[in-house]
Amino acid sequence: MRTAICVLGFHRSGTSMTTRLLNLLGVELGGDLLPANYDNPRGFWEPRWMVRFNDEVLAAVGASYMAPPPLDAPWGRLEALRDRAGALLDENLGAFDLFAFKDPRLCLTWPFWQPLVAERVDEIRYVICLRSPAETAASMVKRDRYPGVTHAQWGDMWLDYTGRSLAGTRGARRMIVFYDDLLRNGRDQARVLADFAGRPWPEGDAAAALAEAIDASMRHHATSLHETAADARLPAAARSVYVALRSAAVSEPEMAGALERAAEDLWRAQYDGAQRSAALDVHREAIAETIGELQLGERREELLRLELASSRERLLALDAELADVRSAG
């Protein structure tokens, strides 16, 4: 069975780290990867050929990664580009039975790529990487690659990339990886990724390489769920979508599905001029409850850390007492 894994997510959302973990689990990425640089010293793990081609595809429909295409972009009319894209897929990934690829632009261009990939594999699976829009906006502003672009504008783009990712993968086999969880419980997230990709858990040096790839020191902006929800610099829709998706992650499957659909509806409402999704109002109580669960989980984790530190201190004290007893005897 031939399987492709498409990694989606807005810029600065952990797509590079997640793709590297898949690679270390035995998922092929092909060659011609973007080199590491000051922006991402551990590497991007995305194919340079796809990045360049995505820019060309976006330009063909009058868009760019800073200016997303319309929802009804004429992807089907790009026949010449389709032929070249298919050849690139065959050349770079045709030899593998299990492979992955990522480029944040895929959130925008996936309607172009999806039928091409589907023709070549038995199944497409999706990993959507999510990070607080407050954190991604802060990171993009700090990069200062686009001077004058505000938190609000980056928030709008986060919402669009995220909404398109949800819409483009609805009904497919997908998992959502939250940046917070990846850095807080990276080993557990890597195990979930291994199961999702159908790969065995590695041993020895390979397992050590996985642990090393999860680098929390790369995070320079940390924001709580409540801080994201209250950040007035960001569009209200972006904040609501993130809260809904974060809540879905700790909900029962039926509620999780409803919250994910509500998030997608809220994004889509930005385009069709409809009244902002009443679905989020319907699930407001559930969102409040799941925020509480998330906060409680974080508090329990902090208490466990304090208890562990206290236990270590007690153990050191007991060791000292035992040494005194031995010396006195």
Buried (B, 14 or more C-beta within 10 A) or exposed (E): EEBBBBBBBBBBBBBBBBBBBBBBBBBBBBEBBBEEEEEBEEBBBBBBBBBEBBBBBBEBBEBBBEEBBEEEBEBEEBEEBBEBBBEBBEEBBBEBEBBBBBBBBBBBBBBBBBEBBEEBBEEBBBBBBBBBBBBBBBBBBEEEEEEEBEBEBBBBBBBBBBBBBBBBBEEEEBBBBBBBBBBBBBEEBBBEBBEBBBBEEBEEEEBEBBEEBBBEEBBEBBBBBEEBBEBEBBBEBBBBBBBBBBBBBBBEEEBBEBBBBBBBBBBBBBEEEEEBBEBBEEBEEBBEBBBEEBEEEBEEEEEEEEEEEEEEEEEEEEEEEEEEEEEEE
